[in-house]
């Protein structure tokens, strides 16, 4: 037989012998639960506990070895083309995290509650009853994890995770000496966060070649990358800086020297005599995250950082006109020595580079 449709035609034939539709989708139910060996055998359960605790213990051992390697493996040693210390630290940290992960997985597979649960879908906005049920389920899950009645697993887990904080504290040594330590025992010129190698009377020299600069060497619109002469002639012994002292001196002492029309300069308060015939000098280190910058737009006197597009107006005390940088570039006060070369009147009057916790 067939049933008439609303448009005068007929729908598809209907077999009257078919059962009701609800019978076609009967609930198949859940398969019979298969118990794990640790659920029915106390010996297997204890063995699994020892396995988990062993994995957490191996994680703790790797963490201890990580700290030991930091102090005992020479930073200059190599294994093939790799640094021995970095390789050792990496392997120890990988082992600590790997064994910790294996332990948690083994714990979940063999010791946590093993029950099938059916949860029906619900609207996006849960009711108060559902929220209360969720909190109850979380409490039940914590109880079923067995952490309260398995002190061996709990204590080994807490020990392994707690030890992972030790390397983070130890590695803070690589941040270098504090300002107080530097002040007490100056290991090299310009050490510390607050000072650079610049000092009164130090000449401004061209980057790489180290030749001093006279005002007449620069034309309107020129921008020159420069360094303190102290990198090439130490203020201590007259010899070129080397190694760590050289790298620190360059990283904080690098500057840009720019020349513009004197009447285009808007000097900051107290900086009226910091320029020489329209020549200004600023730190080359961006105050956002410390990228070196020298992308200059001579018509607007804007200096652009290529990393995150912070833009500084060199004609107006290098104030930030765009981008994420929060501070102007530090300005180096300039003068001319008896031989006509550009020199610094003093060190920078504020720390160079990115902001940090002690920078006002």
Secondary structure, 3 states (H helix, E strand, C coil): CCCECCCCCECCCCCCCCCCHHHHCCCCCCCCCCCCHHHHCHHHHHHHHHHHHHHHHHHHHHHHHHHHHHHHCCCCCEECCEEHHHHHHHHHHHHHHHHHHHHHHHHHHHCCCCCCCCCCCCCCCCCHHHHHHHHHHHHHHHHHCCCCCCHHHHHHHHHHHHHHHHHHHHHHHHHCCCHHHHHHCCCCCCCCCCCCCCCCCCEEEECCCCCECEHHHCCCCCEEEEEEHHHCCCCCCCCCCCHHHHHHHHHHHCEEEEECCHHHCCCCCCCCCCCECCEEEEECECCCCCCECCEEECCCCEEECCCCCCEEEHHHCCEEEECCCCCCCCECCEEECCCCEEEECCCCCCCCCCCCCCCC
